[in-house]
Amino acid sequence: MTNLHTVVTWIDARERLPRSGVPVAAAITGRYPADGAGESDAGSGEEFWLVRPMYFTTLHRGEDGVEHRDCFVDSDGIVRLPHGLASAETVTHWAELPVLPGQQTHIALGGDVQPALRNAWDAPPTT
């Protein structure tokens, strides 16, 4: 029987950061801009806290050539710093991504994909 349940352990980004290159779930906080708000209205809008998949890196060069150190980067290339550092949106907590269902790894390639999928889909539900 394949166990399809996982436990997430959140780590405070002020206390410890992941290894460089590690994909993580990142809890991000910031503020959505209010409709029609300009940069001078940075305090307006709705505050948020949400989870996004990202990766952590010790050095990231943005498309504009700016270097960022010890940062989290999402799939759109948006850089977010650990909470407490100067950034409009910061990462408060992070967690390692779970492994693939029924696997002990985050990736399956080539001939390993279909057997891994069948194994996960054929697993009886657990309660």
Secondary structure per residue as TSV (DSSP state, phi and psi in degrees):
chain	resnum	aa	ss	phi	psi
A	1	M	-	360.0	132.6
A	2	T	-	-92.2	127.2
A	3	N	-	-84.3	115.5
A	4	L	-	-99.6	12.9
A	5	H	-	-96.2	150.8
A	6	T	-	-140.7	158.2
A	7	V	-	-116.2	133.3
A	8	V	-	-104.3	131.7
A	9	T	-	-112.1	113.3
A	10	W	-	-84.5	137.8
A	11	I	E	-118.0	131.0
A	12	D	E	-66.4	120.4
A	13	A	T	-66.4	-16.2
A	14	R	T	-78.0	-20.5
A	15	E	T	-98.5	-35.9
A	16	R	-	-157.7	145.5
A	17	L	-	-114.6	154.3
A	18	P	-	-71.4	171.2
A	19	R	-	-69.3	150.8
A	20	S	T	-62.3	133.9
A	21	G	T	91.0	-4.8
A	22	V	-	-79.8	129.2
A	23	P	E	-75.7	137.8
A	24	V	E	-139.7	164.3
A	25	A	E	-92.6	126.8
A	26	A	E	-117.6	128.8
A	27	A	E	-88.5	117.3
A	28	I	E	-111.8	139.2
A	29	T	E	-124.8	149.3
A	30	G	E	-179.5	-154.2
A	31	R	E	-143.1	125.2
A	32	Y	-	-68.9	138.4
A	33	P	-	-68.4	145.4
A	34	A	-	-70.0	152.8
A	35	D	T	-55.1	125.6
A	36	G	T	75.7	5.5
A	37	A	-	-76.0	139.5
A	38	G	-	-95.1	-176.7
A	39	E	G	-62.4	-28.8
A	40	S	G	-70.7	-15.5
A	41	D	G	-99.8	36.3
A	42	A	T	-58.7	-25.9
A	43	G	T	-85.3	-5.2
A	44	S	-	-90.2	170.2
A	45	G	S	99.4	-177.6
A	46	E	-	-98.3	131.8
A	47	E	E	-73.8	145.7
A	48	F	E	-137.9	160.9
A	49	W	E	-147.5	116.5
A	50	L	E	-145.0	168.1
A	51	V	E	-109.6	133.3
A	52	R	E	-134.5	146.7
A	53	P	E	-74.9	134.9
A	54	M	E	-147.9	178.2
A	55	Y	E	-129.9	153.7
A	56	F	E	-102.3	142.1
A	57	T	E	-144.2	148.0
A	58	T	E	-81.5	-18.2
A	59	L	E	-149.5	124.5
A	60	H	E	-133.3	129.2
A	61	R	E	-102.9	116.8
A	62	G	-	-70.7	168.0
A	63	E	T	-59.6	-26.0
A	64	D	T	-85.2	2.4
A	65	G	S	88.8	-5.9
A	66	V	-	-72.3	134.1
A	67	E	E	-90.6	134.4
A	68	H	E	-121.6	136.9
A	69	R	E	-113.9	146.0
A	70	D	E	46.4	68.2
A	71	C	E	-136.3	164.2
A	72	F	E	-106.4	136.9
A	73	V	E	-127.3	132.1
A	74	D	-	-95.0	-179.5
A	75	S	T	-66.3	-18.5
A	76	D	T	-90.4	2.4
A	77	G	-	82.0	9.9
A	78	I	-	-77.7	130.6
A	79	V	E	-98.2	132.7
A	80	R	E	-129.5	139.2
A	81	L	E	-96.7	160.3
A	82	P	E	-60.8	148.5
A	83	H	T	-54.8	139.8
A	84	G	T	102.6	-16.0
A	85	L	S	-97.2	160.7
A	86	A	S	-70.0	103.4
A	87	S	-	-162.8	143.0
A	88	A	S	-66.1	-34.7
A	89	E	S	-125.8	130.0
A	90	T	E	-125.8	158.9
A	91	V	E	-93.4	118.8
A	92	T	E	-86.8	-38.3
A	93	H	E	-144.8	158.6
A	94	W	E	-142.7	157.1
A	95	A	E	-143.4	145.6
A	96	E	E	-64.3	142.4
A	97	L	-	-68.9	147.2
A	98	P	-	-69.4	160.8
A	99	V	-	-74.7	165.7
A	100	L	-	-59.4	149.5
A	101	P	T	-53.7	125.1
A	102	G	T	74.5	8.3
A	103	Q	-	-118.3	172.1
A	104	Q	S	-114.5	19.3
A	105	T	S	-139.2	164.5
A	106	H	S	-92.8	-5.1
A	107	I	-	-145.8	142.9
A	108	A	-	-131.5	136.4
A	109	L	-	-128.7	151.8
A	110	G	G	57.0	-127.6
A	111	G	G	-67.4	-12.5
A	112	D	G	-83.1	-15.1
A	113	V	H	-68.1	-55.4
A	114	Q	H	-62.7	-43.9
A	115	P	H	-62.2	-37.1
A	116	A	H	-66.4	-42.1
A	117	L	H	-63.5	-45.7
A	118	R	H	-60.3	-42.2
A	119	N	H	-59.9	-43.3
A	120	A	H	-71.0	-42.0
A	121	W	H	-70.9	-31.8
A	122	D	T	-83.3	-4.1
A	123	A	S	-69.1	131.4
A	124	P	-	-67.8	147.8
A	125	P	-	-63.1	143.5
A	126	T	-	-108.2	146.8
A	127	T	-	-122.0	360.0
